[in-house]
């Protein structure tokens, strides 16, 4: 790194042995006499799409009557108390709920497709297209919205997009009902025939973000010594600090502390998983924690760091896998996820499934608060971010795709007002929402997306 004047490029990178570390937005990166607001608004919005499978208890007859997913009131005076969205209430100024949309392209179109809803859903979520039924290599669905955004704006960042997941992926061949496993392995498609692999191991994601290079043997040796990637850029950091003002130095220190803290957490997970103690997830990579919450949180931490340093502006995050029987002890029930989703419309079982929905939603504020507490120009990262959370399934008990759960968070550079609940007309395609969001992300030349019939006023 060579610094010849006080103004720093937004693309300044600290480099060391196998390390390439981008920096957060600093005052020194803002050209002289340029307002923060003008600088921030010129930067495209960060976009994060999160899928949680199996729909919601709120899409059932009981759930609709009790408002187990979305509130009764449209507009801004809504009450989240009875809903699974209650954990988001402290962040309601950043929350946009969109109710009553359908994902028709996840349904069976022909008799042989009947029963394969779990094996179509994830592929349909961000593409809003109908997957071709095949167990061979002739897969076909559509280009996902995260990739449309990345293809338009991702070339401005070191990493165009990243794809993360929590459950196991990369199963080869066919899964069931005549569908290739790849349809359930990913929610991100670069083209109709190009599924993108999702990263489950936090260590792999960390190394991708921070260029922790060298040979596999060198990386393994460094991990055994508990050393940090920061050790390789100590001199670079020291030289950079000499050129910065007090505010920038503090911001840089906070950022490096965050990087080191996440690195320590990953090292601790790896140490625990190689200790010889029995694992709850014996098949999982060594960097994957057994705790669902811990795994989700470290993945959110990595996304926040990537947004902070503008390494990428697009994430897709698959938090579940269809037909997963995983148990979430913290949710308040010991019933497995998939068995709980087949509740037989019994009220007690529907309410039990709602507790799992609430638990999953309760993990999102961790990420939102991290973005909210991170300055970005004259605002925060949450002001610059659009988060989409939803499922392509509605009532999982009958595998339908009506009244699917969906909400947005963040202000998306002023494109989303927040504190809003929109109830759409019956049979409104979820694709209408996504076409609207793509326009708000800057792709306003797109005339359609999936089976969209128009846009929404949000």
ABEGO torsion letter per residue (X at the ends): XBBABABBBAABBBBBBGBBBBBBBBAAABBBGBBAAAAAAABBBBBBBBBBBGEBAAABAAAAAAGAABBABBEAABBAAABAAAAAAAAAAABBBBBGBBBAAABBABAAABGAAAAAAAAAAAAGBBBBBBABAABBBBBBAAAAAAAAAAAABABABBBBBABBBGBBEBABGGBBAAAAABABBABAABBBBBBABAAAAAAAAAGBBEBAAAAAAAAAAGBBAAAAAAAAAAAAAAABBAAAAAAAAAAAAAAAAAAAAAAAAAAAAAAGBBBABAABBAABBABAAAAAAAAAAAAAAAAAAGABABBBBBABBBGBABBBAAAGBABBAAAAABAGGBAAAAAAAAAAAAAAAAAAAAAAAAAAABBBEABBAAAABBBBBBBABBBAAAGBABGBBBBBBEAGGGABAEGBBBBBBBGBBAAAAAAAAAAAAGBAABABBEABAEBBBX
